[in-house]
């Protein structure tokens, strides 16, 4: 598996978040460090985001990694994805 840059990963996550926000008529314009709760994502939308991330990056996230700390912003999700990709490649 090839290593992916954090910028590329963040761009893909940002697109997923903006898509979920747009489906609910919420304005996008979030940044990498915008908290998802501040952007208006509900707990159900967070579940949808997690599933979309698993599909986008072709991975299954272990339950232990699905925490508020790992799913608070684009930046924290990107770190999680990169960490998982790195451990799978090792």
N, C-alpha and C positions, 0 to 999 in steps of 0.2 A: 504494500500500500504506500502510495507516495505521501510525503509530508505536505500539508496544506498550510499556507500562510494564515496568520491570525486575521489579517485584513480580509482575505477571501472568505474565511469562515464567518466573520462578522457580517460581511455583506449578504451572505446567504441567509443568516439568521434574521437580519434586519428585514429582508424581503418577506420572510415568513411572518414576522410580527406585523409588518405593515399590511400584509394581506388579511390577517385576522382582524386588525383594527378597521380596515376598509369594509369588510363584510358587515361590521356592526355600525357603520356610519361614523366612525371616530376618525378624527384627523390623525395623519401620520406625523412625520417630522420628528420622530424620536431619534435620539443619539445613542451611541454605544453604551453610555453610562446612565441613560434614563431608566429609572426603576419601572418595571412593567406595571406595578400597581399605580404608579403616578400617571402612566400612559392610559390607564383605564381598563386594563385586562382583568377580567373576572377569573375566579378559580376555574370555571369551566373552560374558558379560553386558554388558560394556562395548561390545562390537560391537552387541549387541541394543539397547542404550540409544542408541547413535549412530544406528542405523536408525530407531528409534522417534522420535527427535528430528527427523530429516529428514522423516518422515511427519507428525508433529505440527505442524511449522512450515512444511510444504510447501516445502522447500528441499533442495538437494543441497550438501553440504559438500565443498569441494575437499580433496583429499588433503593439501595443505600445511597445512590448518587442523586436521586430525585429529591432535592432539598431546597428550601427557600433560598439558601445561600448560593446554590448553583443555578437557580432560575429566577434571579432578581433583575437581571439586565442582559442586554446583548453581550456585553463584555464578560459577564460571569458564565453565560452559556457557552461562549466561544472558548473560554479556558477549559471548561468541562469537556467539550468536543475534542479539543487539541490533546488534552490529557488522555482521553480514551483512545484516540487514534494512535498516540505515541505508545501506549501500553499494548495495543493490539499489534503494532508493527514490531515491537521488541521481541 
